[in-house]
Amino acid sequence: SNRSFVNNVSSFLSSMPKRVLAEASFRCRAFDRALQFLEASVRDSFHSKLPPAFSDRCDKETIKFLRHIYAGLDDIDSMIGVAKLRGRSSLEEQILDSESAGDWSTALACYEQS
């Protein structure tokens, strides 16, 4: 029946790691869904009542992935917030930030440095 099918699909998806679902959503360009799954993944990795700072729960790869999701969503304000979490930026990160913000002269200068 249709209800059984829905239950099977729901059960299958709930058994998948949220990070895997986030990465698959990102590859499909479903950036809002990728953000939802990545946030759930970070939340699931934390089991205390008082959460530490977001940057204390995320490794550099997670923060980098989050920036790429925000870039796909054209969410410049969130990208700026994530940039503050990561501290020092690599040249690649500076290029992504500049391109996303429409700061083409800075992006060009970064490309010339690479």
C-alpha positions in Angstrom: 0.0 0.0 0.0 1.0 3.6 -0.4 1.3 4.1 3.4 3.7 1.2 3.7 5.8 2.6 0.9 6.0 6.0 2.6 7.0 4.3 5.9 9.7 2.3 4.1 11.2 5.4 2.5 11.0 7.3 5.7 12.7 4.5 7.6 15.4 4.3 5.0 16.1 8.0 5.0 16.2 8.1 8.8 18.8 5.4 8.8 21.1 7.4 6.6 23.7 9.7 8.2 22.6 13.3 8.0 26.0 14.4 6.7 25.6 12.0 3.7 22.2 13.4 3.0 23.6 16.9 3.2 26.3 16.2 0.7 23.9 14.4 -1.7 21.5 17.4 -1.5 24.4 19.8 -2.2 25.4 17.8 -5.3 21.8 18.0 -6.5 21.9 21.8 -5.9 19.2 21.5 -3.3 21.1 23.9 -1.1 18.2 24.6 1.4 17.9 20.8 2.0 21.7 20.5 2.3 21.6 23.2 5.0 18.8 21.4 6.8 20.6 18.1 6.9 24.0 19.6 7.8 22.4 21.5 10.7 20.7 18.2 11.8 24.1 16.4 11.6 25.8 19.0 13.8 22.8 18.9 16.3 23.0 15.1 16.4 26.6 15.2 17.2 26.0 17.2 20.3 24.3 15.5 23.3 24.6 18.0 26.2 21.9 20.5 27.4 24.1 23.6 27.0 25.6 23.8 23.5 29.1 25.0 23.1 29.9 27.6 20.4 29.1 26.4 16.9 32.8 26.6 16.0 33.6 24.2 18.9 31.3 21.6 17.4 32.4 21.8 13.8 35.7 20.9 12.2 37.2 22.9 9.4 35.6 20.7 6.7 32.1 21.2 8.1 32.6 25.0 8.2 33.9 25.0 4.6 30.9 22.9 3.5 28.6 25.3 5.3 30.2 28.2 3.4 29.6 26.5 0.1 26.0 25.8 1.0 25.5 29.5 1.9 27.2 30.5 -1.4 24.7 28.3 -3.3 21.9 30.0 -1.4 23.4 33.5 -2.2 23.3 34.2 1.6 26.1 36.7 1.9 25.3 37.6 5.5 25.6 34.0 6.6 28.8 33.6 4.7 30.3 36.6 6.5 29.2 35.0 9.8 30.9 31.7 8.9 34.0 33.6 7.8 34.3 34.9 11.3 34.1 31.4 12.7 37.0 30.1 10.6 39.5 32.7 11.4 42.2 33.0 8.8 41.1 32.5 5.2 42.9 30.6 2.5 43.2 32.1 -0.9 40.4 29.8 -2.2 38.1 30.9 0.6 38.9 34.6 -0.1 38.0 34.0 -3.7 34.7 32.4 -2.8 33.8 35.1 -0.4 34.6 37.9 -2.9 32.8 36.2 -5.8 29.7 35.6 -3.6 29.7 39.2 -2.5 30.1 40.5 -6.0 33.5 42.0 -5.2 35.0 41.2 -8.5 38.1 43.4 -8.1 39.1 41.6 -4.9 38.4 38.2 -6.5 40.5 39.1 -9.5 43.4 40.2 -7.2 43.1 36.8 -5.4 43.2 34.9 -8.7 46.3 36.8 -9.7 48.0 35.8 -6.5 47.3 32.1 -7.0 
